[in-house]
Amino acid sequence: MAKNTIHDRAYKADIIDRFQLKDTDMYLNLLIEFQSTVDKFMAFRMLTYVMELYRELIYNHKLTRLPVTFPLVYHGDAQWTAVPS
């Protein structure tokens, strides 16, 4: 298989922070992606990152209840020019 194909790609966000909600056993995740270029499929990428995080939590950490995950894209000061459809 050729290098750098879709099969080799790691689906990982830049930062994932986990926060416990006060006085509960519940958690939420903040998934942050730093993006320097416009990607018209950014929403799909973020969905993939969330799904891979959930897969990790289910199969490797044996969670039976998934935390709420908030995906956030930081693009800096530049204008985002992808069509929002």
CORGIPE-V66576 format. One record per residue. N is the residue number from 0. RES is the residue in one small letter. NEAR is the number of other C-alpha atoms within 10 Angstrom. Layout:
n=N res=RES near=NEAR
n=N res=RES near=NEAR
This chain:
n=0 res=m near=6
n=1 res=a near=7
n=2 res=k near=8
n=3 res=n near=9
n=4 res=t near=8
n=5 res=i near=9
n=6 res=h near=9
n=7 res=d near=10
n=8 res=r near=9
n=9 res=a near=10
n=10 res=y near=15
n=11 res=k near=16
n=12 res=a near=20
n=13 res=d near=12
n=14 res=i near=11
n=15 res=i near=16
n=16 res=d near=10
n=17 res=r near=13
n=18 res=f near=11
n=19 res=q near=12
n=20 res=l near=10
n=21 res=k near=8
n=22 res=d near=6
n=23 res=t near=7
n=24 res=d near=7
n=25 res=m near=13
n=26 res=y near=15
n=27 res=l near=15
n=28 res=n near=18
n=29 res=l near=15
n=30 res=l near=21
n=31 res=i near=18
n=32 res=e near=20
n=33 res=f near=13
n=34 res=q near=13
n=35 res=s near=12
n=36 res=t near=12
n=37 res=v near=13
n=38 res=d near=14
n=39 res=k near=14
n=40 res=f near=11
n=41 res=m near=14
n=42 res=a near=13
n=43 res=f near=11
n=44 res=r near=16
n=45 res=m near=21
n=46 res=l near=12
n=47 res=t near=15
n=48 res=y near=21
n=49 res=v near=22
n=50 res=m near=13
n=51 res=e near=16
n=52 res=l near=19
n=53 res=y near=18
n=54 res=r near=15
n=55 res=e near=13
n=56 res=l near=16
n=57 res=i near=14
n=58 res=y near=10
n=59 res=n near=9
n=60 res=h near=10
n=61 res=k near=10
n=62 res=l near=13
n=63 res=t near=9
n=64 res=r near=11
n=65 res=l near=15
n=66 res=p near=16
n=67 res=v near=13
n=68 res=t near=17
n=69 res=f near=13
n=70 res=p near=17
n=71 res=l near=14
n=72 res=v near=15
n=73 res=y near=10
n=74 res=h near=14
n=75 res=g near=11
n=76 res=d near=7
n=77 res=a near=9
n=78 res=q near=9
n=79 res=w near=14
n=80 res=t near=10
n=81 res=a near=11
n=82 res=v near=8
n=83 res=p near=8
n=84 res=s near=4
